[in-house]
Amino acid sequence: MRTTVAQALGCEVSLLQSGMGGVAGPELACAVSDAGAAGCAGGYKLSGAPLSAMLERLVAHTARVVGVNLIPEVVGPGPLGRQVAQVLEQTPQRVYLSFFGLPPDAVLQRVVGAGRRVVVQVGTVEDGVRAAGLGAVVVAQGIEAGGHLLGEWRRDELVAALRSRLPDAVLAAAGGIGSPEQAGRALAAGADGVLLGTVFVAARESRAHPRFKAAVAGAEAGDTVISDVYEIGWPGRRHRVLATAVTADPGQPARFIGRTVVEGKPYLVPRFSAAVPTDATSGRIEEMALYCGLSCSAVAGEAAAADVVAAFAPVLADGTGATPTHPHTDTHPHADTHPHLGTDMRTHADLHPDPRTGTDPHLHPCTDPDTHAGTGTGLDPHLQPYTDPDTHAHADTHPHLGTDMRTHTDPRTGTHPHPHMGTDPHAGTGTHEGTHPHPHPHMGTDAHAGTHPHAHAGTGTHPHAHAGTDPDPHAGTGTDMDLDMERELSDAGR
């Protein structure tokens, strides 16, 4: 008898929640874990104090098994090692580590040697065999999955291939699973559990932007495409997303199309950014990376994470298959139908008012309205830093973003919308930031956004130039941000 995912991780339902950057904060992870499955928060590029703050919330709001997801290829060996050390030092044994992509052997050996459970998501048979050999629960990701794709295999074919090589390994299937029936098919192919991502994007506790949630809930499988256009911050990976004007026309300039806030810091979002739109994002949401798998056909609307787990429990729960009760609730009112999956669910109250965490990068930090950025090092040649003669800033090298913008608060607004890359809240395992400069900010409550007749543009002629060095901080001859964008971003509440 093989070990199930639930048995391997110490939970009750063999269901892993994907640690999606920006979307999966502690509130979603804790809700999933409290319902009996394996919740997971996105760690990504977080390090230092921001990572500590996220870990504190994660541990404080559930007593169940819960995980932290990291992405080796985005941060590199050094930062990954520091992230892993921080998680091991600051969390109890019940916190497992999840890796999107195969980490170095030494990292897995360190985690397993510390007595922690570990999960590795892979897209090839070779990586799966290696991860299993080092003691990991292996997630076989098929191309049906939303988000970044790790291989070329279809889900059930990869599961079957891994099972033939690893008869005793613990395998979970990922990609295109939106209903209990689809989960059952994955088990029949040889999986010991499943990992769900797209279904949880639309969950009540998800930090996805409301328009992102609505787009997923209203989509069919045919509305998704595999593309590589959202590469700023995470180059070299194809991804499955909802088709947008950006996927249809990748020749557009990489202008800024929105703003967001991560761990209290404002950032600009350029077109082609791998950043996911969260509830702290404003701007052209419909042009951003709307990661979505083929399972969207089974998603009909927003529901509590506990209800999603309950819908899958009859197929994935160990023992009797009964839905685990929420450890912090006394009552479990019944719902006749589930808005997502069309099944009878037990609903649970929202119990975690802890502040939302921002774990979504691929952005351009901008934390001062009137500052100017130096050129720094490691800047993407397609993105030029904006210069504002009103103030001055120092540009130091940043290991992940290229420059460290030290800026000053504008006495007129008291806000911080200009590029600022000191301590990257996402230094660790990417949610898609990378090595791009962080031009003109006008973010948050910048008094200038949307009111000046000139766009924030550069003087360069490269189709992807973001900004230049025009002496007028609000004008230029390029096309970085047009007037419509300025008006849209200044619209309160957007």
C-alpha positions in Angstrom: 0.0 0.0 0.0 1.5 3.3 -1.1 1.8 6.3 1.2 -0.7 9.1 0.4 0.2 12.8 0.2 -1.9 13.3 3.4 0.1 10.6 5.2 3.4 11.9 4.0 2.7 15.5 5.1 0.6 14.8 8.3 -2.7 16.3 7.2 -6.1 14.7 6.5 -6.8 15.4 2.8 -4.3 14.6 0.1 -4.7 18.0 -1.4 -1.8 20.5 -1.8 -2.6 24.2 -2.3 -0.2 25.9 -4.7 1.9 28.6 -3.1 1.2 31.1 -5.8 3.1 34.4 -5.5 1.0 37.3 -4.6 -2.1 35.2 -4.5 -1.3 32.7 -1.7 -0.6 34.6 1.5 -0.9 33.3 5.0 -4.7 33.8 5.1 -5.3 31.4 2.2 -2.7 28.9 3.4 -4.1 28.8 6.9 -7.6 28.4 5.7 -6.7 25.5 3.5 -4.7 23.8 6.3 -7.4 24.4 8.9 -9.8 22.6 6.5 -7.5 19.5 6.7 -5.4 19.9 3.5 -1.9 21.2 3.0 -2.0 25.0 2.7 1.1 26.8 1.4 2.1 30.5 1.4 4.3 32.0 -1.3 7.8 32.9 0.0 9.4 33.7 -3.4 11.7 36.7 -3.1 10.9 37.5 0.4 13.9 37.6 2.8 14.9 39.2 6.1 12.3 41.1 8.0 9.5 40.8 5.3 9.9 37.0 5.3 10.0 36.9 9.1 6.7 38.9 9.2 5.0 36.5 6.8 6.3 33.4 8.7 5.0 34.9 12.0 1.5 35.3 10.6 1.6 31.9 9.0 2.5 30.1 12.2 0.2 32.2 14.4 -3.0 31.6 12.5 -3.0 27.8 12.2 -1.9 24.9 14.4 -2.0 22.6 11.4 0.6 21.4 8.9 1.3 24.3 6.5 4.0 25.1 4.0 6.2 27.8 2.5 6.9 27.8 -1.3 10.2 28.9 -2.7 11.5 29.1 -6.3 15.1 28.1 -6.8 15.6 29.3 -10.4 14.5 32.8 -9.7 16.7 33.7 -6.8 19.8 31.5 -7.2 21.7 29.3 -4.8 22.9 31.9 -2.3 19.6 33.7 -1.6 17.8 30.3 -1.7 20.1 29.0 1.0 19.4 32.0 3.2 15.7 31.7 2.7 15.7 28.0 3.6 17.8 28.8 6.7 15.4 31.4 7.8 12.3 29.2 7.4 14.0 26.4 9.3 15.1 28.7 12.1 11.9 30.6 12.5 9.2 28.0 12.1 8.2 24.8 13.9 8.5 21.3 12.5 5.0 21.3 11.2 5.9 23.8 8.5 7.0 22.0 5.4 9.0 23.5 2.5 7.8 23.4 -1.1 10.0 24.1 -4.1 8.8 25.1 -7.6 11.4 23.4 -9.6 14.2 21.2 -8.5 16.6 22.9 -6.0 20.2 21.9 -5.5 20.8 18.5 -3.9 22.4 20.2 -0.9 19.3 22.2 -0.2 17.0 19.2 -0.2 19.5 17.3 2.0 19.5 20.2 4.4 15.7 20.3 4.7 15.3 16.6 5.0 18.2 16.4 7.5 16.4 19.0 9.6 13.4 16.6 9.9 11.2 18.8 7.6 8.8 17.5 5.1 9.6 18.7 1.6 7.6 18.9 -1.7 9.1 19.5 -5.1 7.1 20.4 -8.2 8.7 19.1 -11.4 7.9 18.9 -15.1 10.2 16.1 -16.2 10.7 12.5 -15.3 14.4 13.1 -14.6 13.8 15.9 -12.1 11.1 13.8 -10.4 13.3 10.8 -10.0 16.0 13.0 -8.5 13.7 14.7 -6.1 12.1 11.4 -4.9 15.6 10.0 -4.3 16.3 12.8 -1.9 13.1 12.3 0.1 10.7 14.7 -1.5 7.0 14.4 -2.2 7.0 14.9 -6.0 4.4 17.0 -7.7 4.1 16.1 -11.4 3.0 19.3 -13.3 1.4 18.9 -16.6 1.0 21.6 -19.3 -2.7 21.8 -18.4 -1.5 23.9 -15.3 -1.8 27.6 -15.0 1.3 29.7 -14.4 4.8 28.9 -15.3 5.4 25.5 -16.9 8.2 23.3 -16.0 8.0 20.8 -18.9 6.2 19.5 -22.0 4.3 16.6 -20.5 0.6 16.3 -20.1 -0.3 15.6 -16.5 -1.5 12.0 -16.5 1.3 10.9 -18.9 3.9 12.4 -16.6 2.3 10.8 -13.5 2.3 7.4 -15.3 5.9 7.8 -16.4 7.0 8.7 -12.9 5.0 5.9 -11.4 6.7 3.4 -13.6 10.1 4.6 -12.5 9.1 5.3 -8.8 6.7 2.6 -7.7 6.9 3.5 -4.0 7.3 7.3 -4.3 4.7 9.8 -3.1 3.3 11.5 -6.2 0.9 14.4 -6.5 -0.6 15.5 -9.8 -1.0 19.1 -10.9 -2.6 20.7 -13.9 -6.2 21.0 -15.1 -7.7 19.7 -11.9 -10.8 21.7 -11.0 -13.3 19.0 -9.8 -13.3 15.9 -7.7 -13.9 13.9 -10.9 -10.7 15.2 -12.4 -8.9 14.5 -9.2 -10.2 10.9 -9.4 -8.7 10.6 -12.9 -5.3 11.8 -11.6 -5.4 9.1 -8.9 -6.3 6.5 -11.4 -3.2 7.5 -13.4 -1.0 6.7 -10.4 -1.1 9.9 -8.2 -1.3 9.8 -4.4 -2.9 13.2 -4.2 -3.3 16.4 -6.2 -2.1 20.0 -6.2 -4.6 22.8 -7.0 -3.8 26.3 -8.1 -6.4 27.9 -10.4 -9.3 26.8 -8.2 -7.8 28.7 -5.3 -7.1 31.8 -7.3 -10.9 32.5 -7.0 -11.1 31.5 -3.3 -12.4 34.1 -0.9 -9.1 34.2 1.0 -7.0 34.6 -2.2 -5.3 37.9 -2.7 -6.0 37.9 -6.4 -7.5 41.1 -7.7 -11.3 40.9 -7.9 -11.2 41.3 -11.7 -8.6 38.5 -11.9 -10.9 36.3 -9.9 -13.9 37.2 -12.0 -11.9 36.5 -15.2 -10.9 33.0 -14.0 -14.5 32.2 -12.8 -15.9 33.3 -16.2 -13.3 31.5 -18.4 -13.3 28.2 -20.2 -10.3 26.1 -21.0 -10.2 27.4 -24.5 -9.7 31.0 -23.2 -6.2 30.1 -22.0 -3.0 30.2 -24.0 0.6 29.1 -23.5 2.9 32.0 -24.0 6.2 33.5 -23.0 5.3 37.2 -23.1 5.1 37.8 -19.4 8.9 37.5 -18.9 9.9 40.6 -17.0 11.2 39.3 -13.7 11.0 35.6 -14.7 12.5 35.1 -18.2 12.9 31.8 -19.9 9.6 30.1 -18.9 6.4 29.6 -20.8 3.3 30.1 -18.9 -0.4 29.3 -19.3 -2.5 32.5 -18.9 -5.8 33.8 -20.0 -5.5 35.3 -23.5 -5.1 39.1 -23.3 -4.3 42.0 -25.6 -0.7 41.5 -24.5 -0.6 37.8 -25.5 -2.2 38.8 -28.8 0.3 41.5 -29.6 3.7 41.0 -27.9 5.2 43.8 -30.0 3.7 46.5 -27.8 6.1 48.7 -25.8 6.8 47.7 -22.2 5.2 50.7 -20.7 4.0 50.9 -17.1 0.4 49.8 -16.9 -0.3 49.7 -13.2 0.8 50.0 -9.6 0.8 47.7 -6.7 1.8 47.5 -3.1 3.9 44.8 -1.6 4.6 44.6 2.1 3.7 48.3 2.4 5.9 49.4 -0.5 4.6 50.8 -3.7 5.7 49.4 -7.1 5.1 50.1 -10.7 4.0 47.2 -12.9 5.3 47.3 -16.5 3.5 45.5 -19.4 5.0 42.0 -19.8 5.7 41.8 -16.1 5.3 38.3 -14.6 3.6 39.9 -11.6 0.2 38.7 -10.8 -2.5 41.4 -10.1 -3.5 41.3 -6.4 -6.0 43.2 -4.4 -3.4 45.9 -3.9 -2.9 46.4 -7.7 -4.5 49.1 -9.8 -4.3 49.9 -13.5 -4.9 47.8 -16.6 -5.6 44.5 -14.8 -6.9 43.0 -18.0 -3.4 43.3 -19.6 -1.5 41.8 -16.7 -0.5 38.1 -16.2 -3.7 36.3 -15.5 -2.4 32.9 -14.7 -5.0 30.3 -15.3 -5.1 26.5 -15.9 -7.5 24.4 -17.9 -9.4 23.7 -14.7 -11.0 27.2 -14.9 -13.9 25.5 -16.7 -14.9 24.0 -13.3 -14.7 27.4 -11.4 -18.0 29.2 -11.3 -17.4 31.9 -8.6 -15.8 32.8 -5.4 -16.0 30.4 -2.5 -14.3 29.8 0.9 -11.1 27.8 0.7 -12.6 25.4 3.2 -15.5 24.7 0.9 -13.1 23.9 -1.9 -11.3 21.4 0.3 -14.6 19.9 1.4 -15.6 19.3 -2.2 -12.5 17.2 -2.8 -12.4 15.5 0.5 -14.6 12.5 -0.4 -12.1 11.6 -3.1 -8.9 12.6 -1.4 -9.4 12.2 2.4 -7.8 9.3 4.2 -9.9 6.9 6.3 -13.6 7.6 6.1 -13.3 10.5 3.7 -15.2 12.8 6.0 -14.5 16.5 5.7 -12.2 17.6 8.6 -13.7 20.2 10.9 -12.2 23.6 11.2 -10.3 23.7 14.5 -11.5 27.2 15.3 -15.2 27.0 14.5 -18.0 25.5 16.5 -20.7 25.4 13.8 -20.7 24.2 10.2 -23.7 25.4 8.3 -24.6 23.5 5.2 -24.8 25.0 1.7 -27.0 23.3 -0.8 -24.7 24.0 -3.7 -21.1 25.1 -4.0 -20.6 28.1 -6.2 -17.4 26.6 -7.6 -18.0 22.9 -7.9 -21.7 22.3 -7.7 -21.5 20.0 -4.7 -22.8 20.2 -1.2 -20.3 21.8 1.1 -19.7 22.6 4.7 -18.9 26.3 5.0 -16.7 27.9 7.6 -16.5 31.3 8.9 -13.6 33.7 8.0 -11.4 33.5 11.0 -8.1 35.2 10.1 -8.3 38.9 10.1 -4.5 39.1 10.0 -3.2 41.8 7.6 -2.8 40.7 4.0 0.7 39.9 2.9 2.2 40.9 -0.4 4.4 38.3 -1.9 4.2 39.4 -5.5 7.2 40.9 -7.2 8.1 41.2 -10.9 7.5 44.8 -10.1 9.4 48.0 -10.1 9.6 49.4 -6.6 8.9 53.1 -6.4 8.8 54.7 -3.1 9.2 58.5 -3.5 7.3 60.9 -5.6 10.1 63.2 -6.6 13.4 61.5 -6.7 15.8 60.5 -9.4 17.4 57.2 -9.9 20.9 56.6 -10.9 21.7 54.1 -13.5 23.2 51.5 -11.1 24.2 48.1 -12.4 22.5 45.1 -13.7 19.8 47.1 -15.5 17.8 45.7 -18.3 18.9 47.6 -21.5 15.2 47.8 -22.4 14.3 49.7 -19.3 15.9 53.0 -18.6 15.7 54.6 -15.2 13.7 57.8 -14.9 15.5 60.9 -13.8 13.9 63.7 -11.9 16.0 66.9 -11.4 14.0 67.9 -8.4 15.7 65.5 -6.0 18.6 63.3 -5.8 19.1 59.6 -5.0 21.9 57.1 -4.7 21.9 54.0 -6.8 23.7 51.0 -5.3 23.8 47.5 -6.7 20.9 45.3 -5.6 21.5 41.5 -5.9 18.0 40.9 -7.5 16.8 44.1 -9.0 19.9 45.9 -10.3 19.7 49.1 -8.3 19.0 50.3 -4.8 17.2 53.6 -5.0 17.6 55.6 -1.9 14.9 58.3 -2.1 13.3 61.0 -0.1 9.7 61.8 0.8 8.2 64.6 -1.2 7.0 67.3 1.3 4.1 68.1 -1.0 2.5 64.7 -0.9 4.2 62.6 1.8 4.1 59.6 -0.4 6.6 57.3 -1.9 6.0 56.6 -5.5 9.5 56.7 -7.1 11.7 53.7 -7.8 13.1 52.4 -4.7 15.0 49.2 -4.5 16.7 49.0 -1.2 15.5 45.9 0.7 13.7 43.8 -1.9 10.7 42.3 -0.1 10.9 39.5 -2.5 14.5 38.7 -2.4 14.4 34.9 -2.3 12.3 33.0 -4.6 10.7 34.9 -7.2 7.5 36.0 -8.0 8.9 37.6 -10.9 11.0 40.6 -10.3 14.3 40.2 -11.9 16.8 42.7 -13.1 14.8 45.6 -14.4 15.2 49.2 -13.4 12.5 51.0 -11.7 11.6 54.1 -13.6 9.1 56.7 -12.7 6.8 55.8 -9.9 3.7 57.9 -9.6 2.2 55.3 -7.4 -0.1 55.2 -4.5 -1.2 58.7 -3.8 1.2 60.7 -5.9 -0.4 64.1 -6.4 1.0 64.3 -9.9 -0.4 61.1 -11.3 -3.1 61.8 -13.9 -3.1 65.6 -13.6 -0.2 66.7 -15.8 -0.9 67.1 -19.5 2.3 65.3 -20.3 3.0 61.6 -20.1 5.9 60.3 -18.2 8.0 59.4 -21.1 11.6 59.0 -22.1 13.5 60.3 -25.0 14.8 57.0 -26.3 13.5 55.3 -29.4 13.6 51.7 -28.3 10.2 50.1 -28.3 10.6 48.9 -24.8 12.1 52.0 -23.3 10.3 52.9 -20.1 11.7 56.4 -19.4 14.5 58.7 -20.2 16.2 61.8 -18.8 14.0 64.7 -19.9 14.6 67.7 -17.6 10.8 68.0 -17.1 9.9 65.3 -14.6 6.5 65.0 -16.2 7.2 65.2 -19.8 9.3 63.7 -22.6 9.3 62.7 -26.2 8.9 59.0 -25.7 5.8 57.0 -25.0 6.3 55.5 -21.5 2.9 56.4 -20.0 0.2 57.9 -22.2 -2.4 60.3 -20.9 -5.1 57.7 -20.7 -2.9 55.6 -18.5 -2.3 58.6 -16.2 -6.0 59.1 -15.9 -6.7 55.5 -15.3 -4.0 55.2 -12.6 -5.2 58.3 -10.8 -8.8 57.1 -10.6 -9.4 56.6 -6.9 -10.1 53.1 -5.9 -8.7 51.5 -9.0 
